[in-house]
Each structure stands twice: as structure tokens, then as C-alpha cells.
Amino acid sequence: MMSSEWLLVLTMVVPLAAVFAIAAANRYPNVREGATILTSLILIYLVSSLYGFTREGVQVAVAGPEVFPGMAINFRIEPLG
């Protein structure tokens, strides 16, 4: 089982990877649609797994890079959405 932080990161990385897969399959509509459906199924799995962590009361957060001194990009799941 993956950690909650990795799941949160993957929910942002998977759609970006899908963009390249969909663009590479531009001339093949069936492959392109397959990549879209596969990406959506992976995202459903990732989000439902994150929901399980949130339901248990785990604070899911990832600290990102510091853009400016004292200003970092952070991601955190709120239980209310």
C-alpha cells in the first residue's frame, strides 16, 4: 500500500503523463480513448484511496518547492472538500 503523500502526488502527476500519452496517440483514436479511460480509472482509484485516509482522520499534506523566500507551494486535503 502506498503512503498518503505519494497518492496525493500521483493525483497530480497522472493527468500530466496522460497528456503526453494522448498527444502521442493523436493519429489513433482508439488508443487515444483507451489512454483517456485508463487515466480516469487510475484517478478514481487514487482519489478513493485518498478518501479512505481522510475518512480515518489522517492529515494528508505534501510540502512543495519554495518559490520565493518564505513562500512555498503546499498541497493539503481538506476533509470538507
Steps between C-alpha positions, in 0.01 A plus 500: 500500500627846414537782744244777494761753387589293193132462414455877514802556276380237253160669469687797355756307292268246332297761302822667385635167376167432330533821300815366337347155441191653341707736286723212385192301393358790300466301177348193668160584649446163669838513675435862596164412654655201674761725659225736614295220656806343665596836647151555637497155662840563660378835633185341642718249686737769630225734619300222666818387678560856619141513622570197718791679665297816552206305644735346758608848608846500342623846401623459142745774402799546272750784529604624159787717386567846637421747222615812683667528839231415754244404232468130424247307297322255730215258433261381770172312487218666689238264646218730387625521141 
